[in-house]
Amino acid sequence: VQRSWLYLEPIFGSEDIKRQMPNEARRFQQVNKLWRTTMEAVFENPNVLDVSDIENLLASFADANKKLDSIQKQLNDYLETKRQ
């Protein structure tokens, strides 16, 4: 999740991309919210055992990963059409 989020975060921070790809931007914002909320919790309590107790963390990250893969595919398709 972290690698994909790091790649996509500055891209979907752009207002132009948000206008061009509103559905993907909304989905990215969902992942962004999950990521930032989780990282805030980790920062406040860096004990790995406490972090592992966060409810549905694994399932949430698995879902976020699927969303990020889909967003990246849509972004690549969009960029490919712009190149042509």
DSSP file with accessible surface (Angstrom, degrees, kcal/mol):
  #  RESIDUE AA STRUCTURE BP1 BP2  ACC     N-H-->O    O-->H-N    N-H-->O    O-->H-N    TCO  KAPPA ALPHA  PHI   PSI    X-CA   Y-CA   Z-CA
    1    1 A V     >        0   0   38      0, 0.0     4,-2.8     0, 0.0     5,-0.2   0.000 360.0 360.0 360.0 -44.2    0.0    0.0    0.0
    2    2 A Q  H  >  +     0   0  115      1,-0.2     4,-2.9     2,-0.2     5,-0.2   0.913 360.0  48.7 -60.0 -46.0    2.7    2.5    1.0
    3    3 A R  H  > S+     0   0  212      1,-0.2     4,-1.8     2,-0.2    -1,-0.2   0.938 115.6  43.3 -62.0 -47.0    4.6    2.3   -2.3
    4    4 A S  H  > S+     0   0   21      2,-0.2     4,-2.7     1,-0.2     5,-0.2   0.912 114.3  50.8 -65.4 -41.5    1.5    2.8   -4.5
    5    5 A W  H  X S+     0   0   23     -4,-2.8     4,-2.8     1,-0.2    -2,-0.2   0.931 108.9  51.5 -62.0 -44.1    0.2    5.5   -2.2
    6    6 A L  H  < S+     0   0   98     -4,-2.9    -1,-0.2    -5,-0.2    -2,-0.2   0.859 113.3  45.7 -61.1 -35.9    3.5    7.4   -2.3
    7    7 A Y  H  X S+     0   0  107     -4,-1.8     4,-0.5    -5,-0.2    -1,-0.2   0.920 120.3  37.5 -71.7 -43.9    3.5    7.2   -6.1
    8    8 A L  H  X S+     0   0    0     -4,-2.7     4,-2.8     1,-0.2     5,-0.3   0.751  96.9  79.8 -84.6 -23.7   -0.2    8.3   -6.5
    9    9 A E  H  X S+     0   0   62     -4,-2.8     4,-0.6     1,-0.2    -1,-0.2   0.916  97.5  41.0 -57.1 -48.4   -0.4   10.9   -3.7
   10   10 A P  H  4 S+     0   0   81      0, 0.0     4,-0.4     0, 0.0     3,-0.3   0.869 114.6  54.2 -69.7 -28.8    1.2   13.8   -5.6
   11   11 A I  H >< S+     0   0   42     -4,-0.5     3,-1.3     1,-0.2     6,-0.3   0.950 112.0  41.9 -66.9 -47.8   -0.6   12.9   -8.8
   12   12 A F  H 3< S+     0   0    6     -4,-2.8    -1,-0.2     1,-0.3    -3,-0.1   0.469 101.0  72.1 -84.0   3.3   -4.0   13.0   -7.2
   13   13 A G  T 3< S+     0   0   46     -4,-0.6     2,-0.4    -3,-0.3    -1,-0.3   0.620  80.0  96.7 -81.4 -13.3   -3.1   16.1   -5.3
   14   14 A S  S <> S-     0   0   48     -3,-1.3     4,-2.1    -4,-0.4     5,-0.2  -0.600  70.6-147.5 -81.3 129.0   -3.3   17.9   -8.7
   15   15 A E  H  > S+     0   0  115     -2,-0.4     4,-2.0     1,-0.2     5,-0.2   0.854  98.2  59.0 -62.7 -33.9   -6.6   19.6   -9.4
   16   16 A D  H  > S+     0   0   77      2,-0.2     4,-2.3     1,-0.2    -1,-0.2   0.940 107.5  44.3 -62.5 -46.1   -6.2   18.9  -13.1
   17   17 A I  H  > S+     0   0   20     -6,-0.3     4,-2.8     1,-0.2    -1,-0.2   0.900 110.1  56.3 -66.6 -38.7   -6.1   15.1  -12.5
   18   18 A K  H  < S+     0   0   61     -4,-2.1    -1,-0.2     1,-0.2    -2,-0.2   0.893 111.4  43.7 -59.4 -38.3   -9.0   15.3  -10.0
   19   19 A R  H  < S+     0   0  162     -4,-2.0    -2,-0.2     1,-0.2    -1,-0.2   0.887 117.1  45.5 -72.9 -39.2  -11.1   17.0  -12.8
   20   20 A Q  H  < S+     0   0   90     -4,-2.3    -2,-0.2     1,-0.2    -1,-0.2   0.807 128.1  25.5 -74.3 -30.8  -10.0   14.6  -15.5
   21   21 A M     X  +     0   0    8     -4,-2.8     4,-2.4    -5,-0.2    -1,-0.2  -0.534  69.0 159.8-133.4  66.5  -10.4   11.4  -13.3
   22   22 A P  H  > S+     0   0   59      0, 0.0     4,-2.2     0, 0.0     5,-0.2   0.871  74.8  51.0 -64.7 -36.4  -13.1   12.2  -10.7
   23   23 A N  H  > S+     0   0   92      2,-0.2     4,-2.2     1,-0.2     5,-0.2   0.938 113.5  44.2 -66.6 -44.6  -14.0    8.6   -9.9
   24   24 A E  H  > S+     0   0   23      1,-0.2     4,-2.8     2,-0.2    -1,-0.2   0.878 111.1  55.2 -66.7 -36.6  -10.4    7.6   -9.4
   25   25 A A  H  X S+     0   0   11     -4,-2.4     4,-2.3     2,-0.2    -2,-0.2   0.914 108.4  48.5 -62.8 -41.2   -9.8   10.7   -7.3
   26   26 A R  H  X S+     0   0  143     -4,-2.2     4,-1.6     2,-0.2    -2,-0.2   0.924 112.8  47.6 -63.7 -44.0  -12.7    9.8   -5.0
   27   27 A R  H  X S+     0   0   73     -4,-2.2     4,-1.8     1,-0.2    -2,-0.2   0.898 110.9  51.6 -65.4 -38.5  -11.4    6.3   -4.6
   28   28 A F  H  X S+     0   0    4     -4,-2.8     4,-3.2     1,-0.2    -1,-0.2   0.903 105.6  55.5 -64.2 -39.2   -7.9    7.6   -3.9
   29   29 A Q  H  X S+     0   0   85     -4,-2.3     4,-2.4     1,-0.2    -1,-0.2   0.861 104.8  53.6 -62.1 -34.8   -9.2    9.9   -1.3
   30   30 A Q  H  X S+     0   0  104     -4,-1.6     4,-2.0     2,-0.2    -1,-0.2   0.938 113.2  42.3 -62.8 -46.5  -10.8    6.9    0.5
   31   31 A V  H  X S+     0   0    3     -4,-1.8     4,-3.1     2,-0.2    -2,-0.2   0.913 112.4  54.6 -65.7 -41.6   -7.4    5.1    0.5
   32   32 A N  H  X S+     0   0   23     -4,-3.2     4,-2.8     1,-0.2     5,-0.3   0.910 108.0  49.4 -58.2 -44.0   -5.7    8.4    1.5
   33   33 A K  H  X S+     0   0  153     -4,-2.4     4,-2.5     2,-0.2     5,-0.2   0.931 112.5  47.2 -62.9 -46.1   -8.0    8.8    4.5
   34   34 A L  H  X S+     0   0   47     -4,-2.0     4,-2.5     2,-0.2     5,-0.2   0.939 114.2  47.8 -59.6 -47.5   -7.4    5.2    5.6
   35   35 A W  H  X S+     0   0   25     -4,-3.1     4,-2.7     1,-0.2     5,-0.2   0.942 114.5  44.1 -61.0 -49.8   -3.6    5.5    5.2
   36   36 A R  H  X S+     0   0  106     -4,-2.8     4,-2.4    -5,-0.2    -1,-0.2   0.909 113.9  50.2 -66.1 -40.0   -3.3    8.8    7.1
   37   37 A T  H  X S+     0   0   77     -4,-2.5     4,-2.0    -5,-0.3    -1,-0.2   0.929 113.2  46.6 -62.9 -43.5   -5.6    7.7    9.9
   38   38 A T  H  X S+     0   0   10     -4,-2.5     4,-2.4    -5,-0.2    -2,-0.2   0.923 112.1  49.5 -65.3 -43.7   -3.6    4.5   10.3
   39   39 A M  H  X S+     0   0   68     -4,-2.7     4,-2.6    -5,-0.2    -1,-0.2   0.876 108.7  53.3 -66.9 -33.1   -0.3    6.3   10.3
   40   40 A E  H  X S+     0   0  114     -4,-2.4     4,-2.4     2,-0.2    -1,-0.2   0.922 109.5  48.8 -64.6 -41.7   -1.5    8.8   12.9
   41   41 A A  H  X S+     0   0   34     -4,-2.0     4,-1.9     1,-0.2    -2,-0.2   0.902 112.2  48.6 -63.9 -40.2   -2.5    5.9   15.1
   42   42 A V  H  < S+     0   0   44     -4,-2.4    -2,-0.2     2,-0.2    -1,-0.2   0.904 110.6  50.9 -66.2 -41.2    0.9    4.4   14.6
   43   43 A F  H  < S+     0   0  179     -4,-2.6    -2,-0.2     1,-0.2    -1,-0.2   0.918 111.8  47.1 -62.5 -42.1    2.6    7.7   15.4
   44   44 A E  H  < S+     0   0  156     -4,-2.4    -1,-0.2     1,-0.3    -2,-0.2   0.828 132.7  16.3 -69.4 -33.1    0.7    8.1   18.6
   45   45 A N     <  -     0   0   69     -4,-1.9    -1,-0.3    -5,-0.2    -2,-0.1  -0.728  66.3-179.6-142.9  88.5    1.3    4.5   19.7
   46   46 A P        +     0   0  101      0, 0.0     2,-0.5     0, 0.0    -4,-0.1   0.395  41.4 124.4 -76.6   8.0    4.2    2.8   17.8
   47   47 A N    >>  -     0   0   76      1,-0.2     4,-2.2    -5,-0.1     3,-0.6  -0.538  56.9-146.9 -70.6 118.3    3.9   -0.5   19.7
   48   48 A V  H 3> S+     0   0  106     -2,-0.5     4,-2.5     1,-0.3    -1,-0.2   0.836  95.4  56.2 -59.7 -34.1    3.4   -3.1   17.0
   49   49 A L  H 3> S+     0   0  117      2,-0.2     4,-0.6     1,-0.2    -1,-0.3   0.888 109.0  46.6 -67.7 -36.2    1.1   -5.2   19.1
   50   50 A D  H X4 S+     0   0   68     -3,-0.6     3,-0.8     2,-0.2     4,-0.2   0.900 112.1  50.4 -70.1 -39.8   -1.2   -2.3   19.7
   51   51 A V  H >< S+     0   0   26     -4,-2.2     3,-1.9     1,-0.2    -2,-0.2   0.910 105.0  57.3 -64.2 -38.6   -1.2   -1.5   16.0
   52   52 A S  H 3< S+     0   0   73     -4,-2.5    -1,-0.2     1,-0.3    -2,-0.2   0.717  98.2  62.9 -67.8 -16.0   -2.0   -5.1   15.1
   53   53 A D  T << S+     0   0  124     -3,-0.8    -1,-0.3    -4,-0.6     2,-0.2   0.498  70.8 122.0 -85.3  -4.2   -5.1   -4.8   17.2
   54   54 A I  S X  S-     0   0   57     -3,-1.9     3,-1.6    -4,-0.2     4,-0.3  -0.439  77.4-103.3 -62.0 126.1   -6.6   -2.1   15.0
   55   55 A E  T 3  S-     0   0  162      1,-0.3    -1,-0.1    -2,-0.2    -2,-0.1  -0.276  92.5  -8.7 -60.4 130.2   -9.9   -3.6   13.9
   56   56 A N  T 3> S+     0   0  106      1,-0.1     4,-2.8    -3,-0.1    -1,-0.3   0.691  85.4 144.8  59.4  26.3  -10.0   -5.0   10.3
   57   57 A L  H <>  +     0   0   28     -3,-1.6     4,-2.6     2,-0.2     5,-0.2   0.938  69.9  45.6 -61.6 -48.1   -6.5   -3.5    9.5
   58   58 A L  H  > S+     0   0  148     -4,-0.3     4,-2.5     1,-0.2    -1,-0.2   0.940 115.7  46.0 -62.1 -46.8   -5.4   -6.4    7.3
   59   59 A A  H  > S+     0   0   61      1,-0.2     4,-2.5     2,-0.2    -1,-0.2   0.901 112.8  51.3 -63.9 -38.9   -8.7   -6.5    5.4
   60   60 A S  H  X S+     0   0   41     -4,-2.8     4,-2.5     1,-0.2    -1,-0.2   0.918 112.1  45.6 -65.1 -42.7   -8.7   -2.7    5.0
   61   61 A F  H  X S+     0   0   46     -4,-2.6     4,-2.5    -5,-0.2    -2,-0.2   0.873 111.1  52.8 -69.6 -35.3   -5.2   -2.6    3.6
   62   62 A A  H  X S+     0   0   49     -4,-2.5     4,-1.9    -5,-0.2    -2,-0.2   0.932 112.4  45.4 -63.5 -43.4   -6.0   -5.5    1.3
   63   63 A D  H  X S+     0   0   81     -4,-2.5     4,-2.4     1,-0.2    -2,-0.2   0.913 112.0  51.9 -65.1 -41.9   -9.0   -3.6   -0.1
   64   64 A A  H  X S+     0   0    3     -4,-2.5     4,-2.8     1,-0.2    -2,-0.2   0.900 107.3  53.3 -61.6 -39.7   -6.9   -0.4   -0.3
   65   65 A N  H  X S+     0   0   62     -4,-2.5     4,-2.5     2,-0.2    -1,-0.2   0.911 108.5  49.1 -62.9 -42.3   -4.3   -2.3   -2.3
   66   66 A K  H  X S+     0   0  150     -4,-1.9     4,-2.3     2,-0.2    -1,-0.2   0.915 112.1  49.0 -62.3 -43.2   -6.9   -3.5   -4.8
   67   67 A K  H  X S+     0   0   45     -4,-2.4     4,-2.9     1,-0.2    -2,-0.2   0.925 111.2  49.2 -62.6 -44.5   -8.2    0.1   -5.1
   68   68 A L  H  X S+     0   0    0     -4,-2.8     4,-2.8     2,-0.2    -2,-0.2   0.899 110.2  51.0 -64.7 -38.6   -4.7    1.5   -5.7
   69   69 A D  H  X S+     0   0   92     -4,-2.5     4,-2.2     2,-0.2    -1,-0.2   0.927 112.9  46.1 -62.5 -43.7   -4.0   -1.2   -8.3
   70   70 A S  H  X S+     0   0   42     -4,-2.3     4,-2.6     2,-0.2    -2,-0.2   0.921 112.7  49.7 -64.9 -43.4   -7.2   -0.3  -10.1
   71   71 A I  H  X S+     0   0    0     -4,-2.9     4,-2.7     1,-0.2    -2,-0.2   0.928 110.7  50.1 -61.2 -43.6   -6.5    3.4   -9.8
   72   72 A Q  H  X S+     0   0   50     -4,-2.8     4,-2.7     2,-0.2    -1,-0.2   0.904 110.1  50.2 -64.6 -39.4   -3.0    3.0  -11.2
   73   73 A K  H  X S+     0   0  121     -4,-2.2     4,-2.5     2,-0.2    -1,-0.2   0.938 112.0  47.3 -63.4 -45.4   -4.3    0.9  -14.1
   74   74 A Q  H  X S+     0   0   74     -4,-2.6     4,-2.5     2,-0.2    -2,-0.2   0.895 112.0  50.9 -62.9 -39.7   -6.9    3.6  -14.9
   75   75 A L  H  X S+     0   0    2     -4,-2.7     4,-2.9     2,-0.2     5,-0.2   0.932 110.0  49.2 -63.4 -44.6   -4.2    6.3  -14.7
   76   76 A N  H  X S+     0   0   74     -4,-2.7     4,-2.2     1,-0.2    -2,-0.2   0.909 111.8  49.1 -61.7 -41.8   -1.9    4.4  -17.0
   77   77 A D  H  X S+     0   0   73     -4,-2.5     4,-2.1     2,-0.2    -1,-0.2   0.917 111.8  49.4 -62.5 -43.2   -4.8    4.0  -19.5
   78   78 A Y  H  X S+     0   0   42     -4,-2.5     4,-1.8     1,-0.2    -2,-0.2   0.933 111.9  47.6 -61.4 -46.7   -5.6    7.7  -19.3
   79   79 A L  H  X S+     0   0   53     -4,-2.9     4,-1.6     1,-0.2    -1,-0.2   0.870 108.6  55.4 -65.0 -35.2   -2.0    8.7  -19.8
   80   80 A E  H  X S+     0   0   88     -4,-2.2     4,-1.0    -5,-0.2    -1,-0.2   0.915 106.9  49.7 -64.4 -39.8   -1.7    6.3  -22.8
   81   81 A T  H  < S+     0   0   87     -4,-2.1     3,-0.3     1,-0.2    -1,-0.2   0.863 109.0  53.4 -67.6 -32.6   -4.7    8.0  -24.5
   82   82 A K  H  < S+     0   0  126     -4,-1.8    -1,-0.2     1,-0.2    -2,-0.2   0.820 105.0  55.1 -69.6 -29.2   -3.0   11.4  -23.9
   83   83 A R  H  <        0   0  170     -4,-1.6    -1,-0.2    -3,-0.2    -2,-0.2   0.757 360.0 360.0 -73.2 -25.9    0.2   10.2  -25.6
   84   84 A Q     <        0   0  176     -4,-1.0    -3,-0.0    -3,-0.3    -4,-0.0  -0.158 360.0 360.0 -80.4 360.0   -1.6    9.2  -28.7
